[in-house]
Amino acid sequence: MSDHPDGPWDGATASSDALDALVCFDLYAASRLVTAAYRPILADLGLTYPQYLVLTVLWTRGECSIKELATTLRLDHATLSPLLRRMEAAGLIKRQRSTTDERSVLVRTTERGAALHTVRDDVYCRINEAIGLPPEQVEQLQGLLRTVTSNLLTDDSDVSLG
């Protein structure tokens, strides 16, 4: 420890104070912990978190193009394609070229993938319980996060998702 104008300097405290000023660190830490909370729940189902997100979109929409999935999940094609390949190999989804547009590949759940829909509410409840916020605060948090996301997507800065 060396002397600091404000008193003895403690590297750990200074590092923590520096991180406390960064909203990006709070978002990063929360994201990692929420994703980690999903891990054991989804492992029991044989799913990863990204696979769960793909299935959640498909459970709602039925069938959609890879492009739509990429846009909705904010994933680039290079990330999404191997994920979909693994899901197809696991029998969770089926990919098929569109009959109306050969450039488009459509994705839908298989019977196995669709059957997992029955556990969606349980997963949702367990995660909400782990997060520990009342519904109105969850709604407020989601609104703020969506605003941040929207601002970053429409910002003129060079923010890239891929």
Secondary structure, 3 states (H helix, E strand, C coil): CCEECCEECCHHHHHHHHHHCCHHHHHHHHHHHHHHHHHHHHHCCCCCHHHHHHHHHHHHHCEEEHHHHHHHHCCCHHHHHHHHHHHHHCCCEEEEECCCCCCCEEEEECHHHHHHHHHHHHHHHHHHHHHCCCHHHHHHHHHHHHHHHHHHHHCCCCCCCC
